């Protein structure tokens, strides 16, 4: 089948109503069970063990790509989360470690937790409804892939039924209380689409909206939100003209007003674009409600047919886009439900994920917004009405507090190096006017001095790091990835080759030194790209963008 057909079928699968009943975020199902839980079909209930003990009736629903199977079983009142995972693993023929349990929107990650404490009590009857997902064993992925490389979900049918997520996680600390971040893998944004089959997924956050925290239909785009959406639509057009993405394209957007208004700009630039919408893409909190976000992932991130290529444009929201990013990077559901909080996207920014016919995924960029004029860049919605037109057109925004670290990869080949250096320096100077502190320190490794010198001309500060930093980057991480001292905010620009830059990024995202160094070998960010990492005074971290090349002329990427 053609790439166009596969994109269309995928869009239809997303737009079709889910077969399970869904509740709005924050609502509790009337039965007290997990979101979307329905009465199980009539059938034989498995007999529980433990004579003389009160029995707990469990309805376990397996959720895979929109399809569901329901199993009724019985455990005694002393049963734990680990006991239930073990019973389900027996039926699935897998290890209990591959079972992820979700109840009432929360991941059950405490193995010793009592199931009875979670159950609904009705007289002498105790009932618990859970949803479970079977994950691919991490050991299998580790045996066949390089350290840190992400395993991809298996291909799904066009309807989304029968797909199974691969959640082999990149090696990282396993403490469940700590958010594990993805380490974006893959080629630079300028990578030529594969001839063996490639789906390019471009995830756009909606433009800035007004009336934040009010009902959906009053959350229209602000004046700047419209400009942001138009600029992103033009940028995608340029990607298409430069053949950076496959030519067969479809658009899928959330049904929220701010997403609809953002998505409406794309067909104006791309005539003939197929357009679909889906409630499944509406904003959610993946920490308390991971099921809907997970279903979107299972339906969207499927491998294209061998030899086919297509581009799927998805207009959605900050939280759900970041959850999809986590899962595309191989972070398992229980960690992805927390790790998305390590990022914060700018409005109308573009996150790109490439899916090969083999199922392998590559994260190309996260929250790229360098193509949007500085005068229109925002990252927070506004409360109340849009007053931009009455205050001189200046957007409501404030510089990031704490330390902003700009990780800049040195410029590329000699034919574009000078132009890339000029574009990087001008872009960073522009960021200091509204987003990051003007108190700037520029650092670089010896091979990156030419790019760093272009930046330093604006700030009269350049420190060349020792030669050893390229091979042993930990010392620089410990020294500079800290809150500012002596200022409420400052900016540190670190210019280097991709090896140390990726190591610093992965360390900032809570990977241990050995894991970060091994994982960095699997990743590739584009020359002259910019990554923004914000470190607040309390030590908390937010990544704003990774591998952004939008500030570069298209013929320089």
N, C-alpha and C positions, 0 to 999 in steps of 0.2 A: 504494500500500500504506500501511497505517497506521504511525504512529510506533512503536507497540508491536512490530509485525512487523519493522520495520527494526532495532530494538534487539536483538530476539531473534536475527535472522539474523547480526548482527554478533557477538553473543556465541557463537553456534554456530561461526562461522568461527574465532574465537579459541580455543575449547575443543577443536576438532577437532585430531587429531594432525597435525603438520606433515608434508608429503610427503617431506621430506628427513630422513635420519638425523641425530640430534642427539647430541652428547656433553656430558657434565656439564662445568660450568665447571672449567677447569684440566686436563681430560683432553686428550690429543693423539689425533687420529684415527690408527688403526693404519696408514693409508697414508702418514702424514706430511703430508697435504694440509690445506687449510683445513677448518674445522669443517663437518661435514655433507657433506663431499665424498664422492661415490660414484663407482664405476667408470663412465666415460662409455659411452654406447651405441656399438655398432659403427657405424662410418661412415667416410666419407672424411676423411683428415687433410689439412689445408692444407699445401702444400709451402713450406718455408722457403727463404730466400735464403742465400747465403754458401757456395758450394761450397768444400770443403776444410776447413771449420770444423766443429767438433763441434756437433751439433744438440741443442736443448733442446725436449723435448716438453711442451706446455702444455695443460692442461685448464682452460678458462675457463667458469665457470658464472655465468649471469646470474640474479640473485635478485630477483624482483619479487612482493611480496605473497604469498609462500608457493609460487609457481610457479617453475620453474627450467628454463632451456634450457642445453644443454651444447655447447660448441664445442671441437674439437681443432685445434690449430695448432702450427706448428713455427717456432722462431726460432733464429738461430745463437748460439753461446756468448758473444758479445760484447754481446748485446741488453740493454737497460736497461728500467726501469719505463716510461719515456717511449715506448720502441719498442713495448711491448706495448699501452699505452694508445692509441697511434696506430693499430695494427692493429685493435683492437676498435672504435675510433671510425669507421674506414672502413666496417666492417660495419653499424654502427648509424646511419650517416649523420649524425654529430654531431661536435662538436669534441672533441679529446682532453682538454680541460679539463673536460668533462662526465663523464668516466669516473673513478669511484672504485674502486680495486683493494684487495682485502683478502686477505691470505695468512696462514694459521695464526693467525687472530684479530687480526692487526695491519693497520692501514691503511698502504698503501705510498704515502707522500707525498713521498719523495725521488726526483725524476724521473731522476736520473743513477745510481741504485742498480743494481747488477748483478743480473740475474735468476738467473744461474747460482749465485751465492752463496746464494740462497734455495732452490735446487732440492734434491731428494732424489737422491742418487747411488747407482746400482745398477750396478756394473761400468762398462760403456761407455755406459750409459743415464742420462740426466738428465731428471727429470720434475718439473714444478711445477704445483700445483693452486691456482687463484685463484678468488675470487668477485668479480664486478664489478657495479656499480650505475651506471645512466645517470641523471645529474641534469639538471634543467631549466636552461637557460642563464640565468645571472644577468642578462645584458644584456636578455633578453626581459622579465624581471620589472621591471627598472629602467625600461624604456621605457614601461611601463603603470602603474607604481605610484609613490606618493610616496616620497621618500627614507626608508629605514628600515622601510617597511611590509613585512610578511611575506607572501610568497606561499605558498599552501596546496597540499597534495598534491591531485592529481586524484582524483575519486571512484573508489572501487573497487567491484567486484561484491561481493555478499554473502559469497562464499566467500573474498574477499581476493585472488583471482587476477586478474591483469591490471592491478592498481593500480600506478601509478608515482609515487614520491615527488617532490615539488617541493622542491628544496633551494636555492632562491634565497636567498642569505644577506643579512641586513641589512648595510649598509656598515659595515666595521670593519677594523682592521689585518689584513693578510693573512698575517702571519708565521705559519707552521704551528706553530712551537714555542710560540706564545702562545695560551692558552685564550681563545676568543672567547665571550662570554656573550650570551644572548638579551636583547633589550629587550622586556619584556612589553608587548604591544599590546592595546588594546581598551577596552571599556566597563567601567564600575565594576561591582562584584559585584551591585549592585542592579538591573542592567539587566533590562528586561522581555524575556522570550524573543521572538525574532523570529517574525512571522507568515508569513514567506516560507520557513521551513525552518531548523531549528537543532538541532544535536546538542550537548548539554552533557556534557562528560566531566569527572567529578569523580574525581581521583586521590588515594586515601588511602594514606598510609604506615601500616603496621601499628602497633599499640600496642607499648609497651615490652615486651621479652622478656628472659628470664633465660637462663643457660647460653650466653652469647655465645661464638662460636668453637667450639662443640661441634656434634654432629650435629643435623640439623634437627628430628627428632621430640622432642628434649628442650627445644627453644626455645619453651616455652609463654609466654603473657603473664604479666607480673607483676601484682600487685594493682593497681598504678597503670595498667598497660597495659589491663586490663579496663575501668577507669573511663574512660580516654581513648577507647576504642572506643565505649563507651556514649554518651559526651558527643557524639562526632562523629556517631553515628547519630541522636541527638536533634536535633542542629543541622541535619542534612540533612532530617529530618522537618519542621522549621520552615521551611526553604527551600521545601519542597514545598507546605506549607500557605499560605505567603505568595505562591505562584505565581511564585517566582524562577527556577524551572526547569521544563521541560516535564513533563507529567504521566505520560507513558509511560516506564517505567523498567525497567532490567535491571541485574543485579549480576554482575560477573566478578571472580574473585579468584585469586591465586596459590595453588598447592597446598601451599606451605610451612605448617607448623603455625601460626606466629604470624600469618600472613595469614588462614588459615581461621578462627582464633578471633576475629580482628577482624571479618571479614566476617559472622560468625554474629550479630552484634549488629544488623545492618541489617534483616533480615526481621522482627525483633521490633518494630521501629518502623514498618516499611513492609510490612504484610501483603499477600500476593499478589505480592511482588517475585520476578521470575524470577532464578534463581541458576545460574551456570555457573562452572567453574574451568578453569585453563589452566596447564600446566607452563611455557609460554612466558613467564609473568610472574614466575617465580622469580628471586631475586636473582642479579645477575651483576656483573662488572666491565666496563663498556662500553668502557674504554680498551683492554683486552686481548681483549675478546670482544664487539665491536659488532654482530655479525651477528644474534644472537638478539634483542637490544634493537631493532635496526632492523626486524626482521620484525614485532615487536609494534607498532611505530609504523605500519607500512604496513597492518596489519590493523585497527588501532583508529581511526586518525584519517582517516576517510572522510566525505565530505559526505553529509548526509541527502537524501532526495528533496525536490524543491520542494514547499513547503507542509506538510511533515511535521516533527514535533518529537519528540525523545526524549532521555532522560537515561541515560547509561551510568556506573554506579558501578564503579570499578576499585580493588581493594585489592591493593597490591603493596609494593614495597620502595624504600628511599631512592635507590639508584643508578639503578635502571631507570626510576623515576618522573622523575628529573632528566634522564636521557637523552631520554625522551619529551618533556619540556618543551623541551629544546634544539631538538629536531627540529620540534616544533610552532611554535616561534618562528622557524623558517626557517634555523637553523644547519646547514650541510652536515655530512654524516656524519663526515668526518675531523676537523672541529673539535668537533662535538658529543661525540665520543669523549673529548675532553679537558675541554671547558667545563663539564660537569656537576659537576666537582670544585669549582667556585666557590660551590656552594650546600651547605647541610646542613639537612635537614628535621627538625622536631620530630615526635615520635610522634603518630600519628593525625591529623596535619595534612592539610589539604585543598588541593590544587592544581587550579584550575579552568581548563579550556580550552573555548571555544565554537567550534564548526565550523558555518559557514553553508552553505546549500544551494549557494552559489557556490563553495565550497571554501575561502573565506577563514577564517583562524583568528584568534582573539583570546585572549590569555592574560589571565585575569581576576584570578587570585590565585596566589601561590606559597607553599606551606607555611603556610597560614593555620591558626592554632591558638588565636586569641583567645577562642574559645568554650569552651575547656577550663579548668576552675578552676586557679588558680595552684598550688594544693597538689598538683596531679597532673601538671603539665607536666614532661616530660623530653625529652631529645634523644639520649641514649646508652643502648644496651642494657647489661645488667650481666653480669658474669662470675659463674658459680656460681649457687647457689640464690637465690630471692627472699627477702630477709630483712626486707622492709618491715613485715610484721606484728609482728616482734620488736623493731623499733627505733622504736616509736611511730608507725608509718605514714609516716615521713618518707622521701621518695624519695632514691635515691642520685644526687646531681647537684652540680655545682660551677659557680660563676659563670664566664662567659666572660672570658678574659684579654684584655689589650689594651684598645682603645677600641671601645665599641659605639655606633654612630651610629643614632639613631632618627629616621627621616624621617617627619614627621607632616604630612599634608595638612590645611589649615585646614578647620574645620567648614563645613557646607553652609548651606542656606536658613534664614531666621529662625524657621520653625516647628519646626525640630529642632536648631538650632544650640546652644542651651544644654545640651540633653540630650547631644548628641554631645561637647561640651567636657567635661562632667562625666565621661562614660564614658572618654574618652581620658586625662584626668588620673588617674583611679582606676586604669586599666590600667597606665600607666607607673609609678605608685607601686608597684603590685604587682610589676612586673618587677624593681625594684631590690631586692626582698627575697630573690631567689633566682637571678636570671639575669644581671643587669647591675649594674655598680657603682653604689653610692649617691652617689658623687662626681659630681654632675650639673651640667652647664651647659646652660641653655636659651637658644636663639637663635631669632630669627624675622625674617621680612621684615615691613615695615610693615603690609601688608594682613592679616597673620595674627596680629596682636597679641592679639586676644580669645582665640583658642584657646591661644596661648602663655602668656598670663597665667593661665589656668586650670591649666596644668601647673606654671608657676613658683611658684604658691602653696605647693606641696609642697617646693620646693627653694630658695626665697629667692634665685633667680638668674635674671635675664632681660636679655638683650642684644638690642637691636633693630638689625638690620643696615641698612646704607645703602639708600636707595631704588634705587640702581643695581644692586643684587644680583639683582633679579628679571630684569633684562635681560642682566646680565653676571655669571652665577653662578660663573665659573671661579675668581675670587679666593677665594670661600668654600670651594670644593672644595680648592684648594691649601693653605689654612690649616688646615682641620679634618679632612680625610680623611688623617690621619697617625697613627702610633702615639702613645700618651700620653707626655707629658713630665713627669717628676716623680712619676708614680704607675705602679704595675704595671697598673692598669686604671682607666678612667674612662668616663663616659657623656656624650655630646653629643646633645641633643635639638634638631633643626632643624625648625622649623614654618614652612611656606610654602605657596604655591599650587602647583598641580601642575607648572607649567613648570620652575622651578628644582629641585624635588624629583626629577623624572625625569632632568634633566640630571645631577644629582649621582649618582644611581643608575647611570646608563649610563656615566659617567666611572669610577666605582668598578669597573665590569665591563670596564674596559680599552678603552672606545671613545675615539677621539680627540675633541678638543673640537668641531670642526666637525661630525663625524658624530653625536655625542651631541646637540648642539643641534637638528640637523635631524630626528633620529629621535624626539626628545621630542614633536614636534608630532603624531605619530601615536598617542600613548598617552594613556590616561585612567585614573587611579586614583581610587578613591572618596573622597568627603569624609570626614575624620576617620579615614582609614586609616593604618596604621602599617607601615613598612618597616624591617627591622633589618639593618644592615651591620656586621660585626665586622672590625676591623683589628687584627691581632696585632702584637706588638712587632717582629717580623721584617718587617712590612709585608705579609704575606699576608692575603688577604681571603676571608671567607665570608659569603654572604648567607643569612640565616635565614628571612626571610619578605618578601614583597612584597605591598602592598595588602591587608593583613589588616584586615578589618572585623568579625571575630568578637566583639570586645569590645563592639560596639554593640547596643542593643536592635534586634530585627528590624524594628520599625516606624520606625527611624531610618536605615536603610540605603537 
